[in-house]
Amino acid sequence: MNNQQSASAQAGEAKAKAEEKGNQLMDQASNATQSAKESVQQAGQQMQEKAQQATEAVKDATGMNK
């Protein structure tokens, strides 16, 4: 193998490694995005439940629940 072939092989290997690293980073970003989305959905659901509880408490306190 001459120097040009060796350099070409090394360049191809470096490109493959860079692509793999890029794919790994994209997967990590996607996982982080999904996790954040789930956290926001859960927080929203909890807030909705708290608001409903507060509404019921006000109704109870004012006698509107009778």
mmCIF file as Biopython writes it, N, C-alpha, C and O atoms, coordinates in Angstrom:
data_model
#
loop_
_atom_site.group_PDB
_atom_site.id
_atom_site.type_symbol
_atom_site.label_atom_id
_atom_site.label_alt_id
_atom_site.label_comp_id
_atom_site.label_asym_id
_atom_site.label_entity_id
_atom_site.label_seq_id
_atom_site.pdbx_PDB_ins_code
_atom_site.Cartn_x
_atom_site.Cartn_y
_atom_site.Cartn_z
_atom_site.occupancy
_atom_site.B_iso_or_equiv
_atom_site.auth_seq_id
_atom_site.auth_asym_id
_atom_site.pdbx_PDB_model_num
ATOM 1   N N  . MET A ? 1  ? 0.858   -1.171 0.000  1.0 0.0 1  A 1 
ATOM 2   C CA . MET A ? 1  ? 0.000   0.000  0.000  1.0 0.0 1  A 1 
ATOM 3   C C  . MET A ? 1  ? 0.904   1.235  0.000  1.0 0.0 1  A 1 
ATOM 4   O O  . MET A ? 1  ? 1.810   1.354  0.826  1.0 0.0 1  A 1 
ATOM 5   N N  . ASN A ? 2  ? 0.650   2.135  -0.923 1.0 0.0 2  A 1 
ATOM 6   C CA . ASN A ? 2  ? 1.490   3.337  -0.969 1.0 0.0 2  A 1 
ATOM 7   C C  . ASN A ? 2  ? 0.905   4.420  -0.064 1.0 0.0 2  A 1 
ATOM 8   O O  . ASN A ? 2  ? -0.163  4.260  0.528  1.0 0.0 2  A 1 
ATOM 9   N N  . ASN A ? 3  ? 1.640   5.518  0.021  1.0 0.0 3  A 1 
ATOM 10  C CA . ASN A ? 3  ? 1.244   6.594  0.941  1.0 0.0 3  A 1 
ATOM 11  C C  . ASN A ? 3  ? -0.127  7.168  0.609  1.0 0.0 3  A 1 
ATOM 12  O O  . ASN A ? 3  ? -0.897  7.501  1.510  1.0 0.0 3  A 1 
ATOM 13  N N  . GLN A ? 4  ? -0.436  7.286  -0.682 1.0 0.0 4  A 1 
ATOM 14  C CA . GLN A ? 4  ? -1.725  7.844  -1.091 1.0 0.0 4  A 1 
ATOM 15  C C  . GLN A ? 4  ? -2.873  6.911  -0.687 1.0 0.0 4  A 1 
ATOM 16  O O  . GLN A ? 4  ? -3.918  7.364  -0.218 1.0 0.0 4  A 1 
ATOM 17  N N  . GLN A ? 5  ? -2.667  5.618  -0.874 1.0 0.0 5  A 1 
ATOM 18  C CA . GLN A ? 5  ? -3.704  4.656  -0.484 1.0 0.0 5  A 1 
ATOM 19  C C  . GLN A ? 5  ? -3.881  4.649  1.033  1.0 0.0 5  A 1 
ATOM 20  O O  . GLN A ? 5  ? -5.003  4.574  1.535  1.0 0.0 5  A 1 
ATOM 21  N N  . SER A ? 6  ? -2.773  4.727  1.751  1.0 0.0 6  A 1 
ATOM 22  C CA . SER A ? 6  ? -2.828  4.745  3.206  1.0 0.0 6  A 1 
ATOM 23  C C  . SER A ? 6  ? -3.560  5.985  3.705  1.0 0.0 6  A 1 
ATOM 24  O O  . SER A ? 6  ? -4.387  5.893  4.612  1.0 0.0 6  A 1 
ATOM 25  N N  . ALA A ? 7  ? -3.265  7.131  3.127  1.0 0.0 7  A 1 
ATOM 26  C CA . ALA A ? 7  ? -3.924  8.374  3.522  1.0 0.0 7  A 1 
ATOM 27  C C  . ALA A ? 7  ? -5.406  8.309  3.205  1.0 0.0 7  A 1 
ATOM 28  O O  . ALA A ? 7  ? -6.233  8.779  3.986  1.0 0.0 7  A 1 
ATOM 29  N N  . SER A ? 8  ? -5.745  7.729  2.066  1.0 0.0 8  A 1 
ATOM 30  C CA . SER A ? 8  ? -7.144  7.607  1.680  1.0 0.0 8  A 1 
ATOM 31  C C  . SER A ? 8  ? -7.891  6.680  2.643  1.0 0.0 8  A 1 
ATOM 32  O O  . SER A ? 8  ? -9.030  6.955  3.020  1.0 0.0 8  A 1 
ATOM 33  N N  . ALA A ? 9  ? -7.247  5.592  3.033  1.0 0.0 9  A 1 
ATOM 34  C CA . ALA A ? 9  ? -7.859  4.657  3.973  1.0 0.0 9  A 1 
ATOM 35  C C  . ALA A ? 9  ? -8.064  5.324  5.329  1.0 0.0 9  A 1 
ATOM 36  O O  . ALA A ? 9  ? -9.103  5.146  5.965  1.0 0.0 9  A 1 
ATOM 37  N N  . GLN A ? 10 ? -7.078  6.088  5.766  1.0 0.0 10 A 1 
ATOM 38  C CA . GLN A ? 10 ? -7.194  6.792  7.043  1.0 0.0 10 A 1 
ATOM 39  C C  . GLN A ? 10 ? -8.310  7.840  6.994  1.0 0.0 10 A 1 
ATOM 40  O O  . GLN A ? 10 ? -9.047  8.023  7.964  1.0 0.0 10 A 1 
ATOM 41  N N  . ALA A ? 11 ? -8.422  8.513  5.870  1.0 0.0 11 A 1 
ATOM 42  C CA . ALA A ? 11 ? -9.473  9.519  5.723  1.0 0.0 11 A 1 
ATOM 43  C C  . ALA A ? 11 ? -10.848 8.857  5.761  1.0 0.0 11 A 1 
ATOM 44  O O  . ALA A ? 11 ? -11.776 9.378  6.380  1.0 0.0 11 A 1 
ATOM 45  N N  . GLY A ? 12 ? -10.973 7.726  5.109  1.0 0.0 12 A 1 
ATOM 46  C CA . GLY A ? 12 ? -12.240 6.992  5.125  1.0 0.0 12 A 1 
ATOM 47  C C  . GLY A ? 12 ? -12.599 6.526  6.516  1.0 0.0 12 A 1 
ATOM 48  O O  . GLY A ? 12 ? -13.761 6.586  6.918  1.0 0.0 12 A 1 
ATOM 49  N N  . GLU A ? 13 ? -11.611 6.063  7.250  1.0 0.0 13 A 1 
ATOM 50  C CA . GLU A ? 13 ? -11.839 5.614  8.622  1.0 0.0 13 A 1 
ATOM 51  C C  . GLU A ? 13 ? -12.240 6.786  9.517  1.0 0.0 13 A 1 
ATOM 52  O O  . GLU A ? 13 ? -13.143 6.662  10.343 1.0 0.0 13 A 1 
ATOM 53  N N  . ALA A ? 14 ? -11.574 7.907  9.351  1.0 0.0 14 A 1 
ATOM 54  C CA . ALA A ? 14 ? -11.901 9.098  10.144 1.0 0.0 14 A 1 
ATOM 55  C C  . ALA A ? 14 ? -13.313 9.575  9.833  1.0 0.0 14 A 1 
ATOM 56  O O  . ALA A ? 14 ? -14.042 9.993  10.733 1.0 0.0 14 A 1 
ATOM 57  N N  . LYS A ? 15 ? -13.700 9.514  8.566  1.0 0.0 15 A 1 
ATOM 58  C CA . LYS A ? 15 ? -15.051 9.922  8.173  1.0 0.0 15 A 1 
ATOM 59  C C  . LYS A ? 15 ? -16.087 9.008  8.813  1.0 0.0 15 A 1 
ATOM 60  O O  . LYS A ? 15 ? -17.103 9.483  9.322  1.0 0.0 15 A 1 
ATOM 61  N N  . ALA A ? 16 ? -15.841 7.706  8.793  1.0 0.0 16 A 1 
ATOM 62  C CA . ALA A ? 16 ? -16.777 6.744  9.385  1.0 0.0 16 A 1 
ATOM 63  C C  . ALA A ? 16 ? -16.917 6.977  10.887 1.0 0.0 16 A 1 
ATOM 64  O O  . ALA A ? 16 ? -18.022 6.922  11.428 1.0 0.0 16 A 1 
ATOM 65  N N  . LYS A ? 17 ? -15.801 7.236  11.554 1.0 0.0 17 A 1 
ATOM 66  C CA . LYS A ? 17 ? -15.838 7.505  12.995 1.0 0.0 17 A 1 
ATOM 67  C C  . LYS A ? 17 ? -16.617 8.788  13.292 1.0 0.0 17 A 1 
ATOM 68  O O  . LYS A ? 17 ? -17.393 8.839  14.246 1.0 0.0 17 A 1 
ATOM 69  N N  . ALA A ? 18 ? -16.410 9.812  12.479 1.0 0.0 18 A 1 
ATOM 70  C CA . ALA A ? 18 ? -17.110 11.083 12.671 1.0 0.0 18 A 1 
ATOM 71  C C  . ALA A ? 18 ? -18.604 10.907 12.456 1.0 0.0 18 A 1 
ATOM 72  O O  . ALA A ? 18 ? -19.410 11.471 13.197 1.0 0.0 18 A 1 
ATOM 73  N N  . GLU A ? 19 ? -18.979 10.132 11.449 1.0 0.0 19 A 1 
ATOM 74  C CA . GLU A ? 19 ? -20.399 9.883  11.195 1.0 0.0 19 A 1 
ATOM 75  C C  . GLU A ? 19 ? -21.028 9.120  12.360 1.0 0.0 19 A 1 
ATOM 76  O O  . GLU A ? 19 ? -22.143 9.434  12.774 1.0 0.0 19 A 1 
ATOM 77  N N  . GLU A ? 20 ? -20.329 8.133  12.883 1.0 0.0 20 A 1 
ATOM 78  C CA . GLU A ? 20 ? -20.840 7.355  14.014 1.0 0.0 20 A 1 
ATOM 79  C C  . GLU A ? 20 ? -21.003 8.244  15.237 1.0 0.0 20 A 1 
ATOM 80  O O  . GLU A ? 20 ? -22.012 8.159  15.937 1.0 0.0 20 A 1 
ATOM 81  N N  . LYS A ? 21 ? -20.031 9.085  15.496 1.0 0.0 21 A 1 
ATOM 82  C CA . LYS A ? 21 ? -20.117 10.003 16.631 1.0 0.0 21 A 1 
ATOM 83  C C  . LYS A ? 21 ? -21.293 10.959 16.445 1.0 0.0 21 A 1 
ATOM 84  O O  . LYS A ? 21 ? -22.025 11.242 17.394 1.0 0.0 21 A 1 
ATOM 85  N N  . GLY A ? 22 ? -21.470 11.449 15.235 1.0 0.0 22 A 1 
ATOM 86  C CA . GLY A ? 22 ? -22.607 12.331 14.941 1.0 0.0 22 A 1 
ATOM 87  C C  . GLY A ? 22 ? -23.930 11.624 15.185 1.0 0.0 22 A 1 
ATOM 88  O O  . GLY A ? 22 ? -24.859 12.212 15.737 1.0 0.0 22 A 1 
ATOM 89  N N  . ASN A ? 23 ? -24.016 10.368 14.775 1.0 0.0 23 A 1 
ATOM 90  C CA . ASN A ? 23 ? -25.238 9.591  15.001 1.0 0.0 23 A 1 
ATOM 91  C C  . ASN A ? 23 ? -25.493 9.392  16.492 1.0 0.0 23 A 1 
ATOM 92  O O  . ASN A ? 23 ? -26.635 9.479  16.945 1.0 0.0 23 A 1 
ATOM 93  N N  . GLN A ? 24 ? -24.452 9.130  17.242 1.0 0.0 24 A 1 
ATOM 94  C CA . GLN A ? 24 ? -24.595 8.958  18.690 1.0 0.0 24 A 1 
ATOM 95  C C  . GLN A ? 24 ? -25.103 10.246 19.339 1.0 0.0 24 A 1 
ATOM 96  O O  . GLN A ? 24 ? -25.983 10.212 20.199 1.0 0.0 24 A 1 
ATOM 97  N N  . LEU A ? 25 ? -24.545 11.371 18.920 1.0 0.0 25 A 1 
ATOM 98  C CA . LEU A ? 25 ? -24.967 12.661 19.478 1.0 0.0 25 A 1 
ATOM 99  C C  . LEU A ? 25 ? -26.416 12.961 19.122 1.0 0.0 25 A 1 
ATOM 100 O O  . LEU A ? 25 ? -27.162 13.495 19.943 1.0 0.0 25 A 1 
ATOM 101 N N  . MET A ? 26 ? -26.815 12.620 17.907 1.0 0.0 26 A 1 
ATOM 102 C CA . MET A ? 26 ? -28.208 12.830 17.494 1.0 0.0 26 A 1 
ATOM 103 C C  . MET A ? 26 ? -29.145 11.948 18.313 1.0 0.0 26 A 1 
ATOM 104 O O  . MET A ? 26 ? -30.223 12.393 18.707 1.0 0.0 26 A 1 
ATOM 105 N N  . ASP A ? 27 ? -28.749 10.709 18.574 1.0 0.0 27 A 1 
ATOM 106 C CA . ASP A ? 27 ? -29.557 9.812  19.401 1.0 0.0 27 A 1 
ATOM 107 C C  . ASP A ? 27 ? -29.694 10.367 20.814 1.0 0.0 27 A 1 
ATOM 108 O O  . ASP A ? 27 ? -30.781 10.342 21.391 1.0 0.0 27 A 1 
ATOM 109 N N  . GLN A ? 28 ? -28.596 10.865 21.369 1.0 0.0 28 A 1 
ATOM 110 C CA . GLN A ? 28 ? -28.635 11.431 22.719 1.0 0.0 28 A 1 
ATOM 111 C C  . GLN A ? 28 ? -29.551 12.657 22.765 1.0 0.0 28 A 1 
ATOM 112 O O  . GLN A ? 28 ? -30.313 12.836 23.715 1.0 0.0 28 A 1 
ATOM 113 N N  . ALA A ? 29 ? -29.469 13.488 21.738 1.0 0.0 29 A 1 
ATOM 114 C CA . ALA A ? 29 ? -30.314 14.682 21.686 1.0 0.0 29 A 1 
ATOM 115 C C  . ALA A ? 29 ? -31.777 14.286 21.573 1.0 0.0 29 A 1 
ATOM 116 O O  . ALA A ? 29 ? -32.639 14.891 22.211 1.0 0.0 29 A 1 
ATOM 117 N N  . SER A ? 30 ? -32.056 13.279 20.768 1.0 0.0 30 A 1 
ATOM 118 C CA . SER A ? 30 ? -33.426 12.803 20.609 1.0 0.0 30 A 1 
ATOM 119 C C  . SER A ? 30 ? -33.965 12.241 21.918 1.0 0.0 30 A 1 
ATOM 120 O O  . SER A ? 30 ? -35.110 12.505 22.287 1.0 0.0 30 A 1 
ATOM 121 N N  . ASN A ? 31 ? -33.148 11.473 22.614 1.0 0.0 31 A 1 
ATOM 122 C CA . ASN A ? 31 ? -33.559 10.918 23.905 1.0 0.0 31 A 1 
ATOM 123 C C  . ASN A ? 31 ? -33.813 12.024 24.928 1.0 0.0 31 A 1 
ATOM 124 O O  . ASN A ? 31 ? -34.777 11.962 25.691 1.0 0.0 31 A 1 
ATOM 125 N N  . ALA A ? 32 ? -32.956 13.018 24.939 1.0 0.0 32 A 1 
ATOM 126 C CA . ALA A ? 32 ? -33.126 14.140 25.868 1.0 0.0 32 A 1 
ATOM 127 C C  . ALA A ? 32 ? -34.402 14.905 25.559 1.0 0.0 32 A 1 
ATOM 128 O O  . ALA A ? 32 ? -35.120 15.322 26.468 1.0 0.0 32 A 1 
ATOM 129 N N  . THR A ? 33 ? -34.684 15.091 24.274 1.0 0.0 33 A 1 
ATOM 130 C CA . THR A ? 33 ? -35.901 15.785 23.864 1.0 0.0 33 A 1 
ATOM 131 C C  . THR A ? 33 ? -37.139 15.021 24.296 1.0 0.0 33 A 1 
ATOM 132 O O  . THR A ? 33 ? -38.089 15.613 24.806 1.0 0.0 33 A 1 
ATOM 133 N N  . GLN A ? 34 ? -37.134 13.714 24.096 1.0 0.0 34 A 1 
ATOM 134 C CA . GLN A ? 34 ? -38.274 12.882 24.488 1.0 0.0 34 A 1 
ATOM 135 C C  . GLN A ? 34 ? -38.473 12.930 26.002 1.0 0.0 34 A 1 
ATOM 136 O O  . GLN A ? 34 ? -39.602 13.038 26.482 1.0 0.0 34 A 1 
ATOM 137 N N  . SER A ? 35 ? -37.389 12.851 26.736 1.0 0.0 35 A 1 
ATOM 138 C CA . SER A ? 35 ? -37.464 12.898 28.194 1.0 0.0 35 A 1 
ATOM 139 C C  . SER A ? 35 ? -38.039 14.235 28.669 1.0 0.0 35 A 1 
ATOM 140 O O  . SER A ? 35 ? -38.876 14.272 29.570 1.0 0.0 35 A 1 
ATOM 141 N N  . ALA A ? 36 ? -37.589 15.318 28.063 1.0 0.0 36 A 1 
ATOM 142 C CA . ALA A ? 36 ? -38.098 16.645 28.426 1.0 0.0 36 A 1 
ATOM 143 C C  . ALA A ? 36 ? -39.580 16.761 28.108 1.0 0.0 36 A 1 
ATOM 144 O O  . ALA A ? 36 ? -40.350 17.319 28.890 1.0 0.0 36 A 1 
ATOM 145 N N  . LYS A ? 37 ? -39.973 16.232 26.962 1.0 0.0 37 A 1 
ATOM 146 C CA . LYS A ? 37 ? -41.383 16.270 26.567 1.0 0.0 37 A 1 
ATOM 147 C C  . LYS A ? 37 ? -42.248 15.534 27.583 1.0 0.0 37 A 1 
ATOM 148 O O  . LYS A ? 37 ? -43.309 16.020 27.973 1.0 0.0 37 A 1 
ATOM 149 N N  . GLU A ? 38 ? -41.791 14.365 28.007 1.0 0.0 38 A 1 
ATOM 150 C CA . GLU A ? 38 ? -42.540 13.578 28.986 1.0 0.0 38 A 1 
ATOM 151 C C  . GLU A ? 38 ? -42.615 14.300 30.327 1.0 0.0 38 A 1 
ATOM 152 O O  . GLU A ? 38 ? -43.648 14.271 30.995 1.0 0.0 38 A 1 
ATOM 153 N N  . SER A ? 39 ? -41.529 14.942 30.716 1.0 0.0 39 A 1 
ATOM 154 C CA . SER A ? 39 ? -41.510 15.683 31.977 1.0 0.0 39 A 1 
ATOM 155 C C  . SER A ? 39 ? -42.497 16.847 31.943 1.0 0.0 39 A 1 
ATOM 156 O O  . SER A ? 39 ? -43.210 17.091 32.916 1.0 0.0 39 A 1 
ATOM 157 N N  . VAL A ? 40 ? -42.536 17.558 30.829 1.0 0.0 40 A 1 
ATOM 158 C CA . VAL A ? 40 ? -43.449 18.688 30.690 1.0 0.0 40 A 1 
ATOM 159 C C  . VAL A ? 40 ? -44.894 18.203 30.708 1.0 0.0 40 A 1 
ATOM 160 O O  . VAL A ? 40 ? -45.755 18.830 31.324 1.0 0.0 40 A 1 
ATOM 161 N N  . GLN A ? 41 ? -45.158 17.085 30.031 1.0 0.0 41 A 1 
ATOM 162 C CA . GLN A ? 41 ? -46.516 16.540 30.025 1.0 0.0 41 A 1 
ATOM 163 C C  . GLN A ? 41 ? -46.943 16.137 31.436 1.0 0.0 41 A 1 
ATOM 164 O O  . GLN A ? 41 ? -48.074 16.391 31.849 1.0 0.0 41 A 1 
ATOM 165 N N  . GLN A ? 42 ? -46.036 15.516 32.157 1.0 0.0 42 A 1 
ATOM 166 C CA . GLN A ? 42 ? -46.344 15.089 33.518 1.0 0.0 42 A 1 
ATOM 167 C C  . GLN A ? 42 ? -46.592 16.311 34.419 1.0 0.0 42 A 1 
ATOM 168 O O  . GLN A ? 42 ? -47.523 16.312 35.225 1.0 0.0 42 A 1 
ATOM 169 N N  . ALA A ? 43 ? -45.774 17.323 34.279 1.0 0.0 43 A 1 
ATOM 170 C CA . ALA A ? 43 ? -45.954 18.540 35.078 1.0 0.0 43 A 1 
ATOM 171 C C  . ALA A ? 43 ? -47.291 19.196 34.745 1.0 0.0 43 A 1 
ATOM 172 O O  . ALA A ? 43 ? -47.991 19.664 35.643 1.0 0.0 43 A 1 
ATOM 173 N N  . GLY A ? 44 ? -47.644 19.233 33.486 1.0 0.0 44 A 1 
ATOM 174 C CA . GLY A ? 44 ? -48.931 19.809 33.080 1.0 0.0 44 A 1 
ATOM 175 C C  . GLY A ? 44 ? -50.101 19.043 33.671 1.0 0.0 44 A 1 
ATOM 176 O O  . GLY A ? 44 ? -51.082 19.633 34.123 1.0 0.0 44 A 1 
ATOM 177 N N  . GLN A ? 45 ? -49.988 17.738 33.662 1.0 0.0 45 A 1 
ATOM 178 C CA . GLN A ? 45 ? -51.047 16.905 34.228 1.0 0.0 45 A 1 
ATOM 179 C C  . GLN A ? 45 ? -51.179 17.150 35.735 1.0 0.0 45 A 1 
ATOM 180 O O  . GLN A ? 45 ? -52.289 17.240 36.258 1.0 0.0 45 A 1 
ATOM 181 N N  . GLN A ? 46 ? -50.057 17.254 36.417 1.0 0.0 46 A 1 
ATOM 182 C CA . GLN A ? 46 ? -50.083 17.529 37.855 1.0 0.0 46 A 1 
ATOM 183 C C  . GLN A ? 46 ? -50.704 18.894 38.143 1.0 0.0 46 A 1 
ATOM 184 O O  . GLN A ? 46 ? -51.475 19.038 39.092 1.0 0.0 46 A 1 
ATOM 185 N N  . MET A ? 47 ? -50.373 19.893 37.329 1.0 0.0 47 A 1 
ATOM 186 C CA . MET A ? 47 ? -50.938 21.223 37.509 1.0 0.0 47 A 1 
ATOM 187 C C  . MET A ? 47 ? -52.455 21.193 37.298 1.0 0.0 47 A 1 
ATOM 188 O O  . MET A ? 47 ? -53.205 21.841 38.028 1.0 0.0 47 A 1 
ATOM 189 N N  . GLN A ? 48 ? -52.889 20.444 36.303 1.0 0.0 48 A 1 
ATOM 190 C CA . GLN A ? 48 ? -54.317 20.334 36.031 1.0 0.0 48 A 1 
ATOM 191 C C  . GLN A ? 48 ? -55.040 19.690 37.214 1.0 0.0 48 A 1 
ATOM 192 O O  . GLN A ? 48 ? -56.122 20.131 37.603 1.0 0.0 48 A 1 
ATOM 193 N N  . GLU A ? 49 ? -54.439 18.647 37.779 1.0 0.0 49 A 1 
ATOM 194 C CA . GLU A ? 49 ? -55.033 17.983 38.941 1.0 0.0 49 A 1 
ATOM 195 C C  . GLU A ? 49 ? -55.104 18.931 40.138 1.0 0.0 49 A 1 
ATOM 196 O O  . GLU A ? 49 ? -56.110 18.964 40.847 1.0 0.0 49 A 1 
ATOM 197 N N  . LYS A ? 50 ? -54.039 19.701 40.363 1.0 0.0 50 A 1 
ATOM 198 C CA . LYS A ? 50 ? -54.024 20.663 41.476 1.0 0.0 50 A 1 
ATOM 199 C C  . LYS A ? 50 ? -55.094 21.738 41.275 1.0 0.0 50 A 1 
ATOM 200 O O  . LYS A ? 50 ? -55.763 22.131 42.231 1.0 0.0 50 A 1 
ATOM 201 N N  . ALA A ? 51 ? -55.255 22.208 40.060 1.0 0.0 51 A 1 
ATOM 202 C CA . ALA A ? 51 ? -56.277 23.219 39.781 1.0 0.0 51 A 1 
ATOM 203 C C  . ALA A ? 51 ? -57.668 22.660 40.044 1.0 0.0 51 A 1 
ATOM 204 O O  . ALA A ? 51 ? -58.523 23.355 40.593 1.0 0.0 51 A 1 
ATOM 205 N N  . GLN A ? 52 ? -57.899 21.419 39.660 1.0 0.0 52 A 1 
ATOM 206 C CA . GLN A ? 52 ? -59.192 20.793 39.908 1.0 0.0 52 A 1 
ATOM 207 C C  . GLN A ? 52 ? -59.446 20.658 41.414 1.0 0.0 52 A 1 
ATOM 208 O O  . GLN A ? 52 ? -60.552 20.905 41.894 1.0 0.0 52 A 1 
ATOM 209 N N  . GLN A ? 53 ? -58.406 20.265 42.143 1.0 0.0 53 A 1 
ATOM 210 C CA . GLN A ? 53 ? -58.536 20.152 43.604 1.0 0.0 53 A 1 
ATOM 211 C C  . GLN A ? 53 ? -58.839 21.512 44.227 1.0 0.0 53 A 1 
ATOM 212 O O  . GLN A ? 53 ? -59.665 21.613 45.135 1.0 0.0 53 A 1 
ATOM 213 N N  . ALA A ? 54 ? -58.179 22.546 43.743 1.0 0.0 54 A 1 
ATOM 214 C CA . ALA A ? 54 ? -58.411 23.890 44.273 1.0 0.0 54 A 1 
ATOM 215 C C  . ALA A ? 54 ? -59.839 24.342 43.965 1.0 0.0 54 A 1 
ATOM 216 O O  . ALA A ? 54 ? -60.494 24.962 44.804 1.0 0.0 54 A 1 
ATOM 217 N N  . THR A ? 55 ? -60.309 24.034 42.780 1.0 0.0 55 A 1 
ATOM 218 C CA . THR A ? 55 ? -61.683 24.386 42.406 1.0 0.0 55 A 1 
ATOM 219 C C  . THR A ? 55 ? -62.679 23.698 43.331 1.0 0.0 55 A 1 
ATOM 220 O O  . THR A ? 55 ? -63.635 24.318 43.797 1.0 0.0 55 A 1 
ATOM 221 N N  . GLU A ? 56 ? -62.450 22.423 43.591 1.0 0.0 56 A 1 
ATOM 222 C CA . GLU A ? 56 ? -63.332 21.670 44.485 1.0 0.0 56 A 1 
ATOM 223 C C  . GLU A ? 56 ? -63.282 22.225 45.910 1.0 0.0 56 A 1 
ATOM 224 O O  . GLU A ? 56 ? -64.306 22.285 46.592 1.0 0.0 56 A 1 
ATOM 225 N N  . ALA A ? 57 ? -62.099 22.627 46.355 1.0 0.0 57 A 1 
ATOM 226 C CA . ALA A ? 57 ? -61.953 23.190 47.697 1.0 0.0 57 A 1 
ATOM 227 C C  . ALA A ? 57 ? -62.728 24.503 47.813 1.0 0.0 57 A 1 
ATOM 228 O O  . ALA A ? 57 ? -63.373 24.754 48.831 1.0 0.0 57 A 1 
ATOM 229 N N  . VAL A ? 58 ? -62.669 25.332 46.788 1.0 0.0 58 A 1 
ATOM 230 C CA . VAL A ? 58 ? -63.411 26.596 46.788 1.0 0.0 58 A 1 
ATOM 231 C C  . VAL A ? 58 ? -64.911 26.312 46.800 1.0 0.0 58 A 1 
ATOM 232 O O  . VAL A ? 58 ? -65.663 26.943 47.543 1.0 0.0 58 A 1 
ATOM 233 N N  . LYS A ? 59 ? -65.337 25.366 45.982 1.0 0.0 59 A 1 
ATOM 234 C CA . LYS A ? 59 ? -66.760 25.005 45.957 1.0 0.0 59 A 1 
ATOM 235 C C  . LYS A ? 59 ? -67.224 24.506 47.328 1.0 0.0 59 A 1 
ATOM 236 O O  . LYS A ? 59 ? -68.296 24.880 47.804 1.0 0.0 59 A 1 
ATOM 237 N N  . ASP A ? 60 ? -66.414 23.668 47.949 1.0 0.0 60 A 1 
ATOM 238 C CA . ASP A ? 60 ? -66.746 23.157 49.275 1.0 0.0 60 A 1 
ATOM 239 C C  . ASP A ? 60 ? -66.831 24.302 50.291 1.0 0.0 60 A 1 
ATOM 240 O O  . ASP A ? 60 ? -67.755 24.352 51.103 1.0 0.0 60 A 1 
ATOM 241 N N  . ALA A ? 61 ? -65.870 25.209 50.238 1.0 0.0 61 A 1 
ATOM 242 C CA . ALA A ? 61 ? -65.799 26.319 51.198 1.0 0.0 61 A 1 
ATOM 243 C C  . ALA A ? 61 ? -66.966 27.291 51.030 1.0 0.0 61 A 1 
ATOM 244 O O  . ALA A ? 61 ? -67.423 27.892 52.003 1.0 0.0 61 A 1 
ATOM 245 N N  . THR A ? 62 ? -67.435 27.440 49.824 1.0 0.0 62 A 1 
ATOM 246 C CA . THR A ? 62 ? -68.520 28.402 49.571 1.0 0.0 62 A 1 
ATOM 247 C C  . THR A ? 62 ? -69.891 27.745 49.545 1.0 0.0 62 A 1 
ATOM 248 O O  . THR A ? 62 ? -70.905 28.419 49.361 1.0 0.0 62 A 1 
ATOM 249 N N  . GLY A ? 63 ? -69.923 26.418 49.729 1.0 0.0 63 A 1 
ATOM 250 C CA . GLY A ? 63 ? -71.189 25.705 49.745 1.0 0.0 63 A 1 
ATOM 251 C C  . GLY A ? 63 ? -71.764 25.446 48.369 1.0 0.0 63 A 1 
ATOM 252 O O  . GLY A ? 63 ? -72.934 25.082 48.252 1.0 0.0 63 A 1 
ATOM 253 N N  . MET A ? 64 ? -70.979 25.623 47.335 1.0 0.0 64 A 1 
ATOM 254 C CA . MET A ? 64 ? -71.469 25.406 45.965 1.0 0.0 64 A 1 
ATOM 255 C C  . MET A ? 64 ? -71.484 23.932 45.585 1.0 0.0 64 A 1 
ATOM 256 O O  . MET A ? 64 ? -72.034 23.573 44.544 1.0 0.0 64 A 1 
ATOM 257 N N  . ASN A ? 65 ? -70.900 23.084 46.394 1.0 0.0 65 A 1 
ATOM 258 C CA . ASN A ? 65 ? -70.821 21.659 46.063 1.0 0.0 65 A 1 
ATOM 259 C C  . ASN A ? 65 ? -72.000 20.868 46.620 1.0 0.0 65 A 1 
ATOM 260 O O  . ASN A ? 65 ? -72.010 19.640 46.548 1.0 0.0 65 A 1 
ATOM 261 N N  . LYS A ? 66 ? -72.970 21.547 47.164 1.0 0.0 66 A 1 
ATOM 262 C CA . LYS A ? 66 ? -74.101 20.865 47.790 1.0 0.0 66 A 1 
ATOM 263 C C  . LYS A ? 66 ? -75.252 20.715 46.832 1.0 0.0 66 A 1 
ATOM 264 O O  . LYS A ? 66 ? -76.290 20.162 47.196 1.0 0.0 66 A 1 
#
